[in-house]
Amino acid sequence: MSAETCLIGGCTHTYYTPAGTRSLCKQHFMEFLQWRKKKGGMGLFKKYSSMTMEERDPTVNEWAKNVTVLT
């Protein structure tokens, strides 16, 4: 397992999965999936899965603006 931490500022949980060119912890990843599904339904879900890592960054950045930090 990587020593990399979650991209959300202040979150110290360890890397779980990539989010664009960065990484998320498990809790933030689950929140991101819920947000993505609510925001764009299955269309955004499918579009995101076909994007490159660099193309995913703006979507992740938009979501990250609304995230609360885990302690």
C-alpha positions as CSV (number, residue, x, y, z in Angstrom):
1,M,0.0,0.0,0.0
2,S,1.2,3.5,-0.8
3,A,2.1,6.1,1.8
4,E,0.3,8.7,-0.3
5,T,-2.5,10.5,1.5
6,C,-5.9,11.7,0.4
7,L,-6.0,14.8,-1.9
8,I,-8.5,16.5,0.4
9,G,-6.6,19.1,2.4
10,G,-6.3,18.1,6.1
11,C,-7.4,14.5,5.5
12,T,-4.7,12.1,6.8
13,H,-6.2,8.8,5.7
14,T,-4.1,6.7,3.4
15,Y,-4.5,6.2,-0.3
16,Y,-7.4,4.0,-1.5
17,T,-8.0,4.8,-5.1
18,P,-6.9,7.3,-7.8
19,A,-9.0,10.4,-8.5
20,G,-7.6,11.9,-11.6
21,T,-3.9,12.4,-11.2
22,R,-4.2,12.3,-7.4
23,S,-5.7,10.0,-4.8
24,L,-8.5,9.6,-2.4
25,C,-9.1,7.7,0.9
26,K,-11.9,5.2,1.0
27,Q,-14.4,7.5,2.7
28,H,-13.9,10.4,0.3
29,F,-14.0,8.0,-2.7
30,M,-17.4,6.8,-1.6
31,E,-18.6,10.4,-1.2
32,F,-17.3,11.2,-4.6
33,L,-19.2,8.3,-6.2
34,Q,-22.4,9.5,-4.6
35,W,-21.9,13.1,-5.7
36,R,-21.0,12.0,-9.2
37,K,-24.2,9.9,-9.5
38,K,-26.4,12.7,-8.1
39,K,-24.8,15.3,-10.3
40,G,-25.0,13.6,-13.6
41,G,-26.7,10.2,-13.1
42,M,-25.5,7.3,-15.1
43,G,-24.4,9.5,-18.0
44,L,-21.7,11.2,-16.0
45,F,-20.8,8.0,-14.4
46,K,-20.1,6.4,-17.8
47,K,-18.4,9.5,-19.2
48,Y,-16.0,9.7,-16.2
49,S,-15.0,6.1,-16.5
50,S,-14.0,6.6,-20.1
51,M,-11.9,9.8,-19.4
52,T,-8.1,9.8,-19.0
53,M,-6.7,10.7,-15.6
54,E,-5.9,14.3,-16.7
55,E,-9.4,14.7,-18.0
56,R,-10.9,13.6,-14.7
57,D,-9.0,16.4,-12.7
58,P,-11.6,19.2,-13.3
59,T,-14.5,17.0,-12.2
60,V,-12.6,15.9,-9.1
61,N,-11.6,19.6,-8.4
62,E,-15.3,20.7,-8.7
63,W,-16.3,18.0,-6.2
64,A,-13.4,18.7,-3.8
65,K,-14.7,22.3,-3.3
66,N,-17.7,20.9,-1.4
67,V,-16.0,18.4,0.8
68,T,-15.6,18.4,4.5
69,V,-12.4,17.2,6.0
70,L,-12.3,13.9,8.0
71,T,-10.5,13.8,11.2
